[in-house]
Amino acid sequence: MKLIADNLAVDRGDRRVFAGLSFSLESGNALVVTGPNGVGKSSLLRTLAGLVSLSEGSLNLEGGQSERSVAEHTHYFGHQSAVKPALSVKENLAFWRDFTAPAHVSNFDPKEYGAQDILEDLGIGHTSELPAAYLSAGQTRRLAVARLFVSPRPIWLLDEPTSALDANSEAQLIDLMNDHLRRGGMIVTATHTPLSLSPLQSLRLEALSIEDLAPLEEIG
């Protein structure tokens, strides 16, 4: 597989967030997106996930399922853990599994996990029947991580993935991320924290110039 972003531009309200952004990423590789706050790192991930519309440019995935969009090959792991507090931990995973169909593509061989298996591996198996509202911030974040495994997709979009994790949980997540790469997956992550991923590419976003930040009616 190869993810190709060509000349991307995204607008938020009447302002341009970023423009002229291009990159490519092949199976088994991670792309770390860096840059100061407010330059569009989260907006880029949300665009890849299909949550924000492109204003210009194109996204393509060579070697993916042709009947699916790029977004349907991705899992988005954002600042919000997207956990339903009233549901139990296992019910949260069941909802996510049923809501997001897996994406089966060549050269991607994900490890098969049952809900309880991944919860045990992440150290929160004992919480499986508890309402998610009872979880600590770190446990909630690990439950959000578990969602990546119950319905495998090749592209992980991770926004500050180690946030709220202790040192042991952070190291475990890095191991899981590297295993995802070894199995032919891709990772695009925005972070201020160095991540020991391999192989690794970097993309630094910079603030747009005053001219680029002009209102869109002036740009057009």
GILINCOR-V40932 format. One record per helix or strand of 3 or more residues. SS is the DSSP state (a for helix, b for strand). FROM is the first residue (numbers start at 1). TO is the last residue. If there is no record, write none. Layout:
# GILINCOR-V40932
ss from to
SS FROM TO
SS FROM TO
This chain:
# GILINCOR-V40932
ss from to
b 2 12
b 15 26
b 30 34
a 41 48
b 56 62
a 71 73
b 74 77
a 89 99
a 115 121
a 125 127
a 132 134
a 137 150
b 155 159
a 167 182
b 186 190
b 200 204
a 216 219
